[in-house]
């Protein structure tokens, strides 16, 4: 993976100089966020640093078995020497964790999103990296930290989830080489994929089916959208994380160019997951609503009312 050697050197110096380090991922965490958070945290503890791991929304059930997951907190009042944000394209998606970042002497961003609003004093950003885990792997080489089996498992989680099991266009030869290096640490790759992609509870399956039956089409079948409500989660005894894969299922339909999935996060807010094909810049729409992401995978939040949904879908139609 190509990297900016100067930025890696500066980031490495800041990490080595810090005695206490806070590492945080984004709200509504996915495997890239959790895997990156855990791999970097476990690695920096090898340097005898005081490391605090934050995930404002906790850890999704499917990732609770990852090494170090029990060390993740939702918040902390620590004033650290260095705060590190992983997989965060802007300060807003750090949620309440950003209040802790404001107390730190320095803020380091480690990210790969194309569309972002910088907020740290130091940045390791590589838009071509398939996952933040790839950047962290390069950083650990810079710091000369030996990658253990536990660190390797977390890094692989980041990469496997973010590439949707190597099915997305961000995969390149370096991605496979990194994974090959990590699997050599005797990681059970089959078990990892089983946990991340194939082990789904009844609620998740039922919610997925419900989302798919509600699908509606726009622009001659090029746009597909659906919605899942809090009442659905209660009825089917599911959680928000149970529908994380639904947008990708919707994108698999032939002829679809853009996917929009609305989720009731709370009574007044809808979380929006976006997917696209054929280089359609769906992140541009997300940015308009203070969200962001990649050209083909993005997200944001909008008000929970019919007018806001109609307006948002109109904006999506404008890019197709």
NUGUNU-631028 format. One record per residue (C-alpha): x, y, z; residue number from 1; residue in one letter. Coordinates in steps of 0.2 Angstrom, whole numbers, plus 2048, in hexadecimal, padded with zeros to 3 digits. Layout:
REM residues N
NODE  xx  yy  zz  nr rest
NODE   X   Y   Z NUM    a
...
***
This chain:
REM residues 320
NODE  xx  yy  zz  nr rest
NODE 800 800 800   1    x
NODE 807 811 7FB   2    x
NODE 809 81C 80A   3    x
NODE 80F 82E 80E   4    x
NODE 820 82A 818   5    x
NODE 821 83B 820   6    x
NODE 80F 83A 827   7    x
NODE 813 828 82D   8    x
NODE 823 82E 835   9    x
NODE 81A 83D 83E  10    x
NODE 80C 832 844  11    x
NODE 818 825 84A  12    x
NODE 822 832 854  13    x
NODE 812 839 85C  14    x
NODE 80D 827 861  15    x
NODE 81E 823 869  16    x
NODE 81E 834 872  17    x
NODE 80D 832 87A  18    x
NODE 80B 829 88B  19    x
NODE 7F8 828 88A  20    x
NODE 7EE 825 87A  21    x
NODE 7DB 825 876  22    x
NODE 7D5 81C 867  23    x
NODE 7C4 81E 860  24    x
NODE 7B9 817 852  25    x
NODE 7A9 81F 84B  26    x
NODE 797 81D 850  27    x
NODE 78D 80F 849  28    x
NODE 79D 805 848  29    x
NODE 7A1 7F8 83B  30    x
NODE 7AF 7EB 839  31    x
NODE 7BB 7F8 832  32    x
NODE 7B9 803 841  33    x
NODE 7B9 7F6 84E  34    x
NODE 7C7 7EC 846  35    x
NODE 7D2 7FB 844  36    x
NODE 7CF 801 855  37    x
NODE 7D3 7F0 85D  38    x
NODE 7E2 7ED 853  39    x
NODE 7EA 7FE 856  40    x
NODE 7E6 7FD 868  41    x
NODE 7EE 7EC 86B  42    x
NODE 7FD 7F1 861  43    x
NODE 800 801 86B  44    x
NODE 7FF 7F8 87B  45    x
NODE 80E 7EE 876  46    x
NODE 817 7FF 877  47    x
NODE 812 800 88A  48    x
NODE 806 80F 886  49    x
NODE 7F6 812 890  50    x
NODE 7E9 80F 883  51    x
NODE 7D7 812 884  52    x
NODE 7CB 80B 877  53    x
NODE 7BB 814 873  54    x
NODE 7AB 810 869  55    x
NODE 79D 81C 86C  56    x
NODE 790 80F 867  57    x
NODE 799 800 86F  58    x
NODE 79D 7F0 865  59    x
NODE 791 7E7 85A  60    x
NODE 78E 7D6 85F  61    x
NODE 796 7CD 851  62    x
NODE 7A7 7D5 856  63    x
NODE 7A6 7D2 869  64    x
NODE 7B1 7C3 867  65    x
NODE 7C0 7CC 85F  66    x
NODE 7CF 7CD 86A  67    x
NODE 7CF 7DD 875  68    x
NODE 7BC 7E1 872  69    x
NODE 7B9 7E0 885  70    x
NODE 7C5 7EF 887  71    x
NODE 7BA 7FB 87C  72    x
NODE 7B1 808 886  73    x
NODE 7A3 814 880  74    x
NODE 7AB 823 888  75    x
NODE 7B9 829 894  76    x
NODE 7BE 839 89C  77    x
NODE 7D1 837 899  78    x
NODE 7DB 845 893  79    x
NODE 7E8 83C 888  80    x
NODE 7F8 841 880  81    x
NODE 7F1 83B 86F  82    x
NODE 7E0 837 868  83    x
NODE 7DF 82C 859  84    x
NODE 7CF 82B 84E  85    x
NODE 7CE 81B 843  86    x
NODE 7C2 81B 834  87    x
NODE 7BB 82C 837  88    x
NODE 7B8 838 829  89    x
NODE 7B3 846 834  90    x
NODE 7B2 84B 846  91    x
NODE 79F 849 847  92    x
NODE 79F 836 845  93    x
NODE 7AA 834 854  94    x
NODE 79A 838 85E  95    x
NODE 79D 83C 870  96    x
NODE 7AF 835 86F  97    x
NODE 7B4 846 867  98    x
NODE 7B2 84E 878  99    x
NODE 7C0 843 87E 100    x
NODE 7CA 848 86E 101    x
NODE 7C9 85A 873 102    x
NODE 7D2 857 883 103    x
NODE 7E1 84E 87A 104    x
NODE 7F1 857 876 105    x
NODE 7F1 851 864 106    x
NODE 7E4 848 858 107    x
NODE 7EA 83C 84B 108    x
NODE 7DE 836 83D 109    x
NODE 7E0 825 835 110    x
NODE 7D4 824 827 111    x
NODE 7D0 81F 815 112    x
NODE 7C0 828 810 113    x
NODE 7C1 833 800 114    x
NODE 7B4 83F 807 115    x
NODE 7B9 846 818 116    x
NODE 7BB 856 822 117    x
NODE 7CC 856 82B 118    x
NODE 7CC 859 83E 119    x
NODE 7DD 853 845 120    x
NODE 7EE 85A 846 121    x
NODE 7F6 84B 83E 122    x
NODE 7EE 840 830 123    x
NODE 7F2 82F 829 124    x
NODE 7E5 82F 81A 125    x
NODE 7E6 823 80B 126    x
NODE 7D7 824 800 127    x
NODE 7DD 815 7F6 128    x
NODE 7DF 809 806 129    x
NODE 7D1 7FC 805 130    x
NODE 7CF 7FE 818 131    x
NODE 7D6 807 827 132    x
NODE 7DD 7F7 82C 133    x
NODE 7E9 7F8 81E 134    x
NODE 7F0 809 823 135    x
NODE 7F2 803 835 136    x
NODE 7FB 7F4 82F 137    x
NODE 808 800 826 138    x
NODE 809 80A 836 139    x
NODE 80D 7FB 841 140    x
NODE 81B 7F8 835 141    x
NODE 821 80A 837 142    x
NODE 821 807 84A 143    x
NODE 829 7F6 848 144    x
NODE 81B 7EE 852 145    x
NODE 81A 7DB 850 146    x
NODE 809 7D6 84A 147    x
NODE 802 7C9 856 148    x
NODE 7F4 7BD 851 149    x
NODE 7E7 7C7 85B 150    x
NODE 7EC 7D7 852 151    x
NODE 7EC 7CE 841 152    x
NODE 7DA 7C8 844 153    x
NODE 7D4 7DA 848 154    x
NODE 7DD 7E1 838 155    x
NODE 7D6 7D3 82D 156    x
NODE 7C4 7D7 834 157    x
NODE 7C7 7E9 82F 158    x
NODE 7CC 7E4 81D 159    x
NODE 7BF 7D6 81A 160    x
NODE 7B0 7E0 820 161    x
NODE 7B5 7F0 817 162    x
NODE 7B8 7E7 807 163    x
NODE 7A8 7DD 809 164    x
NODE 7B3 7CD 808 165    x
NODE 7BE 7D4 7FA 166    x
NODE 7AF 7D8 7EF 167    x
NODE 7B1 7EB 7EE 168    x
NODE 7BB 7F5 7E1 169    x
NODE 7C7 7FC 7EF 170    x
NODE 7D0 7EB 7EF 171    x
NODE 7E1 7EA 7E7 172    x
NODE 7F0 7DF 7E7 173    x
NODE 7F7 7E7 7F7 174    x
NODE 7E7 7E3 800 175    x
NODE 7E9 7D0 7FD 176    x
NODE 7FC 7D1 801 177    x
NODE 7F7 7D9 812 178    x
NODE 7EA 7CC 815 179    x
NODE 7F7 7BE 811 180    x
NODE 803 7C5 81D 181    x
NODE 7F6 7C5 82B 182    x
NODE 7EF 7B4 827 183    x
NODE 801 7AE 82A 184    x
NODE 7FF 7B2 83C 185    x
NODE 7F4 7A3 83D 186    x
NODE 7E3 7AC 83D 187    x
NODE 7D4 7A1 83A 188    x
NODE 7CE 7AA 82B 189    x
NODE 7BF 79F 828 190    x
NODE 7B9 7A1 839 191    x
NODE 7BB 7B4 838 192    x
NODE 7B0 7B4 828 193    x
NODE 7A3 7A9 830 194    x
NODE 7A1 7B5 83E 195    x
NODE 7A1 7C5 834 196    x
NODE 796 7BF 825 197    x
NODE 78D 7AF 828 198    x
NODE 788 7AE 83A 199    x
NODE 778 7B8 83B 200    x
NODE 76A 7B6 848 201    x
NODE 758 7B4 844 202    x
NODE 754 7C7 847 203    x
NODE 761 7CC 83A 204    x
NODE 75A 7C0 82D 205    x
NODE 748 7C6 830 206    x
NODE 74D 7D8 82F 207    x
NODE 756 7D6 81F 208    x
NODE 747 7CD 817 209    x
NODE 73C 7DB 81D 210    x
NODE 747 7E9 816 211    x
NODE 748 7E0 805 212    x
NODE 735 7DE 804 213    x
NODE 733 7F1 807 214    x
NODE 73F 7F5 7F9 215    x
NODE 739 803 7ED 216    x
NODE 741 808 7DC 217    x
NODE 744 819 7D4 218    x
NODE 74B 81F 7C4 219    x
NODE 746 810 7BA 220    x
NODE 74D 803 7C6 221    x
NODE 75E 80B 7C8 222    x
NODE 75B 811 7DA 223    x
NODE 755 805 7E8 224    x
NODE 750 80B 7F9 225    x
NODE 748 804 809 226    x
NODE 745 808 81B 227    x
NODE 746 7FF 82C 228    x
NODE 73D 806 83B 229    x
NODE 740 805 84E 230    x
NODE 72F 7FC 84F 231    x
NODE 737 7EE 843 232    x
NODE 746 7EC 84F 233    x
NODE 73B 7EA 85E 234    x
NODE 72F 7DE 855 235    x
NODE 73C 7D3 84E 236    x
NODE 748 7D5 85D 237    x
NODE 756 7DB 853 238    x
NODE 763 7E9 854 239    x
NODE 769 7F7 848 240    x
NODE 779 7ED 845 241    x
NODE 76E 7DE 83E 242    x
NODE 76A 7E8 82E 243    x
NODE 77C 7EE 82B 244    x
NODE 77D 7E2 81C 245    x
NODE 76C 7E6 814 246    x
NODE 772 7F4 809 247    x
NODE 77F 7E9 801 248    x
NODE 771 7DC 7FE 249    x
NODE 767 7E9 7F5 250    x
NODE 776 7EE 7EA 251    x
NODE 777 7DC 7E4 252    x
NODE 767 7DE 7DA 253    x
NODE 76B 7DF 7C7 254    x
NODE 769 7F0 7C0 255    x
NODE 76A 7FA 7D0 256    x
NODE 776 809 7D0 257    x
NODE 772 811 7E1 258    x
NODE 76C 809 7F2 259    x
NODE 764 814 800 260    x
NODE 75F 80B 810 261    x
NODE 757 816 81E 262    x
NODE 758 810 830 263    x
NODE 74F 818 83E 264    x
NODE 75D 81C 84A 265    x
NODE 751 826 856 266    x
NODE 740 82E 855 267    x
NODE 746 83D 84C 268    x
NODE 755 836 842 269    x
NODE 758 82A 834 270    x
NODE 769 822 830 271    x
NODE 76C 821 81E 272    x
NODE 777 813 816 273    x
NODE 77C 816 804 274    x
NODE 784 80B 7F6 275    x
NODE 787 80E 7E4 276    x
NODE 78E 806 7D4 277    x
NODE 797 80D 7C4 278    x
NODE 7A1 81B 7CD 279    x
NODE 791 824 7D2 280    x
NODE 797 830 7E0 281    x
NODE 78A 82C 7EE 282    x
NODE 796 834 7FB 283    x
NODE 792 845 7F4 284    x
NODE 780 843 7F9 285    x
NODE 785 83D 80A 286    x
NODE 790 84D 80C 287    x
NODE 781 858 809 288    x
NODE 77A 851 819 289    x
NODE 78A 852 823 290    x
NODE 78E 840 81F 291    x
NODE 79C 839 814 292    x
NODE 7A5 829 80F 293    x
NODE 7AB 822 7FF 294    x
NODE 7A5 824 7ED 295    x
NODE 79B 814 7EE 296    x
NODE 798 812 801 297    x
NODE 792 820 80B 298    x
NODE 786 825 819 299    x
NODE 77E 833 822 300    x
NODE 76F 838 82D 301    x
NODE 75F 841 828 302    x
NODE 74F 847 832 303    x
NODE 742 839 834 304    x
NODE 734 840 82A 305    x
NODE 72C 83C 819 306    x
NODE 731 84D 812 307    x
NODE 744 84A 816 308    x
NODE 743 839 80E 309    x
NODE 73B 840 7FE 310    x
NODE 748 84E 7FE 311    x
NODE 757 842 800 312    x
NODE 751 836 7F3 313    x
NODE 74F 844 7E7 314    x
NODE 762 849 7EA 315    x
NODE 766 836 7E7 316    x
NODE 75D 837 7D6 317    x
NODE 767 846 7D2 318    x
NODE 778 83C 7D1 319    x
NODE 771 82D 7C8 320    x
***
